[in-house]
Amino acid sequence: MQSNSIELFRNNRREALEYIQSKTDMRPNYMLILGTGLGQLADEMTIETVISYDEIPHFPISTVESHAGKLLFGTLDDKEIVAMQGRFHYYEGYNMNQIVFPVRVLKENGADTLIVSNACGGMNPNYKRGDIMLISDHINLLGDNPLIGPNDNDLGPRFPDMSDPYTERLREIAQNVALNESIPMHQGVYVALSGPMLETRAEYRYLRLLGADVVGMSTVPEVTAAVHMGMDVLGISVITDECFPDSLQPVNIEEILDAAAMAEPKMTKVIIGVLEKL
């Protein structure tokens, strides 16, 4: 039964990969995942090929507002890049294998470095709406992960080490870029919950006690899959709302998108600066 499941996943990845490779000859080393409200980094790319998710066999479809649902192949600072303009979330009803499916496929297409972004709520009182944070570590409270089930040894080991999921070398480069560009950038811990509701005051207090600085609904599955496959990872969060229990205010998607747009130029400059140094 397990071997049948592994073979099914392999076949699905192969069909998706064959379709992608029928549309482009590019085999980029760098993969970007653009989170909620952060798809405009694609404007900095020189685009060669655009593939809609709904064209690719076995790809999930983005259902979230502001996620364009397109795979972009092109160059950024003369580096070949593949960018996901929109990602998939557990709360959309997708299982973990579906959420990380693009990372698996694009790794087989040549990507060895994942740069992931997200919009999140800031719980650290030193963080403000519109700030950016370099992810140094994460806490998985999704209640699931993409490595549960039969392990495909062709992808990675049964028990991958997660002591340094966000590659220290890349974090050091990002910190130096931010410093040189005079861009304030925090460094902290991201916690992932399933969503789609935002948290209660009591939950924010609890998450701070656990050691989290920001909270979101994504990123951890993709990073887990990337580490499993031996990829380098850089993660940057954009803080779109302030989640301080004693002064908590209701927030809506329009405000989140506005804050993402405010912070995006800083994040974009850091990512481009990192690529220049790789």
Secondary structure, DSSP 8 states (H G I E B T S, - for coil): -HHHHHHHHHHHHHHHHHHHHHH-----SEEEEE-TT-GGGGGGSEEEEEEEGGGSTT-----STT---EEEEEEETTEEEEEEES---GGGT--HHHHHHHHHHHHHTT--EEEEEEEEEE-STT--TT-EEEEEEEEE-SS--TT-SS--TTT--SS---SSSS-HHHHHHHHHHHHHTT---EEEEEEE---SS---HHHHHHHHHHT-SEEESSSHHHHHHHHHTT-EEEEEEEEEEE--GGG-----HHHHHHHHHHHHHHHHHHHHHHHHH-
